[in-house]
Amino acid sequence: MQLANKMQLAKNPLLMQVQNAYKTHPMQTLALGMGVVVLAPAVLPLIKPLAKTVIKGSVTLYEKTKGAIAETGEAIGDIVAEAKAEAVAEQAKKITLVSDSMNTVTTSNDTQQTNS
């Protein structure tokens, strides 16, 4: 057996089980495989509606989840924008207070120099 095939078997336990079943019971394994091939066309139409229902439900769940994630992202973006705006406003307020206090000191010094 080639190295690539051995690596593939090691990665896929189901494939290993099929190979082991074929080695131990070759006729039964062949009969089972032929039965699957013969019955598949009869069984698939019965399974198809169930598969479609599961897929529809999955798509619906995906769309709802995608919408919820988008809304959450928007809400987080809004919170970040508000926090940034508040930080800028606080910084501007600090600058205004410092500027006002410096103006008061300058005005007070001017007044003292004028009175002297």
HELIX and SHEET records of a PDB file:
HELIX    1   1 LEU A    3  LYS A   11  1                                   9    
HELIX    2   2 PRO A   13  THR A   24  1                                  12    
HELIX    3   3 PRO A   26  ASN A  115  1                                  90    
END                                                                             
